[in-house]
Amino acid sequence: MTKKLHLGKNWLYLPLILLAIFYLLPMYVMLVTSFKSFAEVDLKTMWHLPRGIHFDNFIEAFSKLAPSFGNSFAMVIPATLISSMLGSLNGYILAKWKFKGADLIFPLILFGMFIPYQSILIPLVQFMKSAGLTGLPGLTLAHIIYGIPITTLTFRNYYASVPQELLEAAKMDGADLLGIYRYILLPISIPSFVVVLIWQFTSAWNDFLFAVVLTGNTSWPVTVALNNMAGSQIIAWNVQMAGSFLAALPTLLVYIFLGQYFLRGLLAGAIKG
């Protein structure tokens, strides 16, 4: 019986492996093409391995994308940190300090998660121009605001599982509202912070729509620069694929090195309580 269950469990890995191969095929084509010379690039032979390794594709792509990499990091890092911190404070207040209207404010905040970018694009651009927030500052602010709903939801669910007795004990020791957050909840919030930091970093880094309408030539993030690198006549697909890999590399590294902590953080909020 145990042997049959073991064999049945092993069969479950087969569709998972097939799905993994299916989703990794575009990555394979991208990497293979990025190492080919321009003469080797052909739709019929896109599955073939390169006849030689051409690192000059990556050098050329990086030289074109380097300024935009700086713009992306200058936008993504503050947007990720600020939206995560604001979400943590919102989650703390909504989970542990009940006040009149809290049950209405929380759904209204979550409603922001379901507003498509396209539906608010025109008023967003008009507001940013009228407020003088053009370029990277406006793009950073847009991602901070759009990130608040998901960060608030994550932290609110996590803090709701913290025993109320812990907060009452802190109150008896003289801790005020901010003191409880700083000395009690903030130190145990690392799992949730890992989740929202990874989520926000990936979301802001991969954004194209906000970036293309809110930034100009000198403030393009890497996603817009990559799109414009293709040109309008002959596209050097080998250089374009090398640039695509370089643009995706930061988020790939984040998930490779922090992916296990991302899952742990999600499960920590789900299992507690």
N, C-alpha and C positions, 0 to 999 in steps of 0.2 A: 504493500500500500504506500509506504513511504517512498519507495523507488518510483512508483507511478506519479506521485505528486511532484517529485523532483524533476522527472522528465517533462511533466506538464508545465512546470515553472520555467524550464529552459526554453520551451517552445514560445513562451511569451516574449523572449528576447529577439526572436526572428523578425516580427514586424517592427520592433523598435530599431533594430539594426538597419532594416530596409528604409525606414523613414529617415534615419540619420544620414544614410548614403544619399537619399533623394535631396535632402536639404543642403548637403555639403557639396553637391555637384556644381552649383554656381561658384562656390569658393575655389573648387578645383580648376574650373575654366579660367577664372580670374588670375589665379597664381600661374598657371601654365602659360597663359597669354602674356602675362607681365614679364616673363623671362625670355620671350621670343624676340627675334629681330622683326623689323617692319615687313620684310619680304616673306616671312613665315606666317604672318597673320592671314588666315583665310577661314571662312565659315565652314568649309568642308573638312578642314583639318584642325578644328578648334579643340578636339579631344586629344590630339597627338602631343607628345612631350616635345619640348624645344630641342633643336639640334645643338644648341649651345646656351650657356647662361649669360644673359645680358643684363648686368647690373646698371648699365648706363640708363636704362629705362627708369629705374627708381631715382637715380641721381637727377635726371631731367625733370621728373614729376615732382620731386621734393623741392627743386629750385623754383618751380612755378607755384607750389603750394605753401612754401615756408612762411611768407607773411600772413597768410590766412590761418595757418596753424596757430600763430600767436594770437590772432583775433578770436579764434574759437576758444582757446584756453582763457583769454581775458574775459570772455562772456560766460562761459560754462561754469568756471570755478565760483565766482560770486553768486551767480544765479542758483547754483546747487546748494551752496552753504546757507544763503539767506532764506531760500524757500524751505529748506529742511529745518532751520531754527524756528522760523515762524510757524511751521506746521507742528513742531514740538510744543511750542507755547499754546497754540490753539487747542491741540489735543489734550494738554494738561488742564486747561480751563474748562473745556467742554466735558471732560471725563470726571473731574474731581471737584469742580466748583460749580454746582448747579445754581443757575440764576434765572430770573424771569425771561422767557424767550429763548432759552438755550436749545430747547427741542425744535424750535423753528429755525434758528441760525444754522445749526449743524446741517440739516437737509439743504438749505440754501447754499452753503459752502460746497457741499457735494455736487450740487447742480452744475457747478462750474466744470466738473469732469466731463460732462456730456455736451458741452457747447463746442461745435466744430470750429476749427480755426477759420474756415472760409466764411462762416456766417458773421464774424465780427472783424473781418479784415479791413474793410473800408473805414468804419468808425475808429478802429485801432490806429490806422495810419493818420487819420485826421487829428485824433487826439494827440498822438506823439508829436506831430508837426506843430500843433498849437501850443503844446507844453515845452517845445524846444528840445525834445528827447529823440534826436535822430541818431542813427548809427548804432554803435554797440551799446550805449546806455539804454536806449529805447528797447533794443532787442533783449538785453538782460532783464529789464523790468517786466517785459512781456512774459518771459519764462518764469520769473519769480511768481508773478500773479497766477499764471496757469498751473504752476506746480503746487500752490497752496492747498487745493482740494485733496489731492492724493496724499500729500504729506500729513495733512490734518487727519484724514481717515486712518492712516497707518498708526500714527501716534495715539489717537483717541482710543482705538481698539486695544492698543498695547497697555496704555495707562489704566484703562477700565478694569484690567485684570489684576492690577496692583491692590493688595488688601487696604481697605480704608483705615484699618487699625494702625497701619504704619504711618499714615498721615496724621492721625489723631495723636499718636505718641510724639510726633515731631512738634505738633502744636503745643502739647503740654510742656515740651522742652523750650518753648519760646520762639519757635520758628514761624515766620510769617509766610505769606503766599509765595513770594519769590524764594524765600529761604528753603521751603519744602521742595520747590522745584530744583533749586541749585544743588542741595546737599543730599536729597533723597531720590528724586526721580531721574535727574540728569545722569548720575553715574550708572544707573541700571538701564539706560536707554540705548546702549551701544548697539544691540541687535536691530532695533528699529532704525537707528541712524544709518547703519550699513545698508539696509534695504532702500531707504529713501535717497541716500546719496548715490547709490548705483543707478537707481531708477531715474533720478533727475539728471544725472550726468549723461546717461545714454539718451534721454529724451531731448535735452537741449543740444547735445552734440550732433545728433542726427537730423535736427530740424532743418528744413529747407524753405518752407513757405513763408514763415515769419522773417527768416533771414533775407530772402530775396527782395522783399518789399520794404524792409526797415533799414537796410544797410546799402551803402554805396561802394564804389570801386575800392576805396582805401580801407574799408571796414568789413569787407566780405569775410564771413567764416568759411571754413574749409569746404563745406558742402556746396556752397554757391560757387566758390572758385573752381571746384572740381567739375561742375557742370559747364562753366564757361571755358574750361581748359580744352574742351573738345573742338572748339572752333566751328567754322561754318563750311569749310571746303573739304579737305581730306583729313580724316580723323586717324591719328596714330593710336590705334587701339591698344597696342602694347604699352605705350606710355600712359594711356588713359586707365588701363587695368592696374598698372603699377601705382598710379595716383589713387585709385579706388581702394587698393589694399592699404596704402599709407593712411588714407582718411579713416578707414575702419579700424586701424590698428589700436588706437587708444581704447575704444570700447571693447575690442576683443581682449585686450590685456586686462581690463577691469573685470570682465567676467571670468577669464581664465584664473586669475589670482584671487578674486573675491567672490566667485560664484558660490562656493560652499557656504560662505558667511551670509550670502543673500538668501539662500534656502533656509539656513538656520534662523535667520531673522524673521522670515515669513512664518515659519513653524512656531517660533517663540510666541508670537502674538496670537497664533491659532490655538495652541495647546493650553496656555495658561488659563486658569479660571474654569 
